[in-house]
């Protein structure tokens, strides 16, 4: 005997709404984006270069898209998340370094005075990074990062850092890959800080991650080959370093580039200087209620020269407050 399920008018309305949302998501590749110029620019670009009868058709091997990470794929306030990781490592390593109690920038960090510790600017930040990212094997460091990313929480949002990934940008990554793109991260962040978790979070394999690095050396320890991380900077993948790294590691000029700060400007310039159709997109942090609002005067993720050049050259600028229905992956519905 077949059973019959009776629904109330409210229940019927709920089913209809669910079906409508399912259909909308199936036909809309960017459901977390509001309709507007930014969304249209992405969708139309992909259509333009993937339509075989189009004069702008781009073969799949040439469909390379590069993404900055901090502030483009996940949040970056009040400090870059890797720097917060380094600060946590200072506390964990302090018992082995009694000299840090009287040595800056570590003395201030151990007192909880991050502002004073970082007053030394880039030099202080690099000293902290060298002290906290070296002295282990590559395998040991990977384990440390995985443990931190699984347990640490954002200081104000209280969320795991991997929950503070931008849902709209995840949809862009998925849309591009569905149309034959290979997606790369090209970040000023440490390459070995990102590689342990980016595949799970972004669907980007570790070999498609380009970032800053410290020097390593090969050793035999107890008969086992290991890579030892040294307290020396190898490469800074920021600003003019990004096109250099793209050329060295990818060997193709991208046709699409996504960033959020002046540190990404040269990457967008390099991408758009190539022949044929190009997409350059800046994420502009304009939502002070759901995220943070900042641009020209920010010490983190400053967007000043890049914003001017985007306006001059007609690059796509995403207004987070206007263009995104939701911000974070954890808030997506």
N, C-alpha and C positions, 0 to 999 in steps of 0.2 A: 504494500500500500504506500502510495506516495504521500509524504507529509506536505502540508501547505503552511508557509510562514506568512503571517499577516503583519504588515507594518503599519504603524501609525502615520498620520500625515507628516509628523516631524521626522520619523524614521525614513520615510520615502524621500523627504527633502535632503536628509543627510546622505543617503545613497546617491542621489542625483548629483549632489555637490562633490562627493568623492570621485564619481565617474568623470565629472567635468574637469576636476583638477588633474586626474590621471591623463585624460586626453590632452589637456593643456601642456602638461610636462612632456608628453610624447611628441608633440608638435613644436614645442618651444625649446630650443637647445640651451637657452639661458633663462630658466624660469625665475631665478632670484634677481634678475635685472628688470628695472622698469623700462618701458618703451621709451626710446629717445635716441639721440645722435650717437652716443657711445655704443649702445647695444647694436644699433643698425650698422655701425662701422665695422664691428667684429664679424657679424653674420654676413654682411655683403662682401667683405674681403674674402672670407672663406669660400663663398659661392663663386666669386669672380675667378679665383685661382684654381679651383677644382673642377670647373665646368669644362669638359673636354673640347667643346667647340668654341671656347672663348679664346680670343687672341692673347689673353693674359694667363692662360693655363700654365701651371707650374708642376712639373713631374714630382712624384712623391719623394725621391731622394733629395730634392732641393727644398722641401717643405720643412724648414728649420725655424723653430720659435724659441726665443730665449727669455727667461724671466729672472728678474731680481727676486730675492726672497724677503728680506726684512722690509716691511711696509708695503710690499707688493703681493705676496702670497700669505703672509701672516703679520700680526701686529708687531710694533717695534717700540712702543712706549711703555713705561717711562724711560727704559733703557733697552738697548739691543739685548735680546734674550740670551745670546751667547755671553754677553758681558755679565748678565745676572748669574749664569752658570759659572763663570770664572770667579765671581764674588763668593758664591757658595763653596767653590773649591778652595778659596783662601781660608775660609773657616775650617774646612775639613783638614787642610794640610798644616794649619797653624801649630799644632803640637809638635810637629817635626821641624819647625822653624822658629825657635824662640827669639831669633834676631828680628823677626818681623814686628815685635812689640815696640821697637824704637826706630823702625825703618819705614819711610814712606814709599809708596802709598799704602803699604800694608797696615801700618799702625792705625791710620784713620779708619780703614775698612774694618778692622777688628773692634773698633769702638762704635761701629755702626754709622760712621760719618762718611757716607759715600761721596757727598758733594766735595768735601775737602780732598778726598783721595783722588778724585778725577779732575781736580783743579789743574793738574799738570798736563791736561789735554791728551793728545795722541801718545806722547811719550809715556805717560802714566798708564794709559790703557794697554799699550804694548808690553810694558813691564809686567803688568798683572797677567796678561795672556801668556807671556813666556814662562812665568813662574808656575802657572796652573795648568798649562797644556803640554808641558814637556816632562821628561824624566820617566816616561812609561813606554811600553811597547805599543804599537799601533792597535793590537788586539785588546790590550788592557784599557786603552783610552776609549775604544769603541764600547766596551762593557760599561765604563763609567758614564758615558753619554747616554746609553740606553737606560741605565738605572735612573739617571737624573730626569730624563724626558718623561719617564713613566711615573715619577713620584712628585716632581716639583710643581708648585702652583704659582700663578701670576700674583705679584704682591698686592694688587688692588682688585683685580677681577676674581681672584680665588679659583680660577679655572686652570686645568692642565694647559700647558702652552700649546699643545696640539689641538686644543679646542678653540684656539684663537686664530684659526686659519680662516681665510676669507672664502665663504661659500660661493660667491659670484665668480671668484677666480678659479676655484675648483671646477666650476662648470665650463669656464673658458678652456682650461687644460683638457677636459674631457671632450669638448667639442672639436678642438684642434686635432687631438689624437684620432677621433672618429673619422677624420678626413685626411688621414695619412701623414700628419705632422709628427715629427720627432721633437719632443719638448725637453729643453735643457734649463737647469738653474745656473745662473751666472751671478754669483753673490760675493759681496765683500766679506761675508761670514766665512768661518773656517770650513774647508771642504770636509775634514774628518769629523767636525761637529755635526754637519748636516747629513752625511751619507748613512749613518746608522738608522735614520727614521724617515727619510724623505720618500722612500718607495711606498711605505705603508700609508703615509699621510697624503702624498701628492700623486702617487702612481708613477713617480720618476725614479728609474733605477740608479744606483750609485754611480755607475759609469757615465751618467748624463748630468753629473753635478760638478760644476767648476767653482772654485772658491779660493780664498786666501789659504796659505799653507806655511807650516814651519818645516825646517829641514829634518830629514830622517837619515839614518844610516843602518846598514845591514850588519848584524852581528850573529855569532853563534853563541847561544847560552845553554849550557848543559847538553850540548849536542843538538840543540834545536835552532833553526834559523828564525830570527826575529828582526823586526824593524823598530829601531829606537828613535823616539821623538826627541829632538834636540831643542834647546832654548834659543834658537836662531830663526829669524824670519826668512822664509824662502821666497814668497811672492805675495804681494798685496793686490787682490783682485777687485780693485775699485777705480772709478773714474777712467783715466786713460788706460789703466791696466785691463779693463774688461774686453775691449776689442782685441788686444794682444792675446789674451787668454782664449778668446773665441777662436782666433786664427790658429793658435797652437793646438788646441784640444779638439776642435770640431773640424776645422779645415774647410768650412763653407761659410759664406756670409749669410746670416739669418735673413729671412724675409719678414719676420715679425719680432718685435721686441717690446717688452713690458717692464716698466720701472715705476718709481715713485719719488725719486730724489735727484739732486744734482749729481750724485755719485753714479747715476745711470745715464747721464746725458751723452757721454761719448759712445756708449753702447747703442743708443737710439740713433745718434748721428751716423755711426758706422753702418747700421742696418739699413737706414733709409738712403744711403749714398749709392746703393747698388742699383742695377738696372731692373726694370719691370716693376710690378706692383709691390708695395711695401706697406706694412702697418706698424706704426709707432704709437704706443699708448702709455700715458702717465696716469697712475692712480693718485688723485688729489684728495688729501685727508681733510674733508670739510664737515664731518659729523661729530660735533663735540658732545652730543648726547649719547649716541650708541657706541662711539669710539673716542677718538681725539681729533681736534681740529688744529692743524698746524701746516705751515708751508715755508714762507720766506725767511723767518727769523728763528726757526727751530734749530736747536743744537743737535737733535736727532732727526734724521730724514729731511734735511732742509731741501725745499723745492723753490728755487729762486730763478737762477739762470735757465733751468730747464723749462720752467713755466713760461718764461718769455719766449724761448725758442719754439715751444709747442704752439704758442699763439701765432708766431710769425710764419711757421712752416705748415700749419694746419694739421698738426698731429692730434690724435684723439686724447682728450683729457676727461677722465671719469670723475664726476662730482659724486663722491660717496653718499652724501646725504640725499641727493636727488635721484641718482641712478641705481642705487642698490636697495632692494626690498628688505633684505637681511644683510648683516655684516658677517657674523661668524658662523662657522660650520655648526657649532653647538646650538645656535639659535634657529637653524634652518627648519622649515616646516614643509 
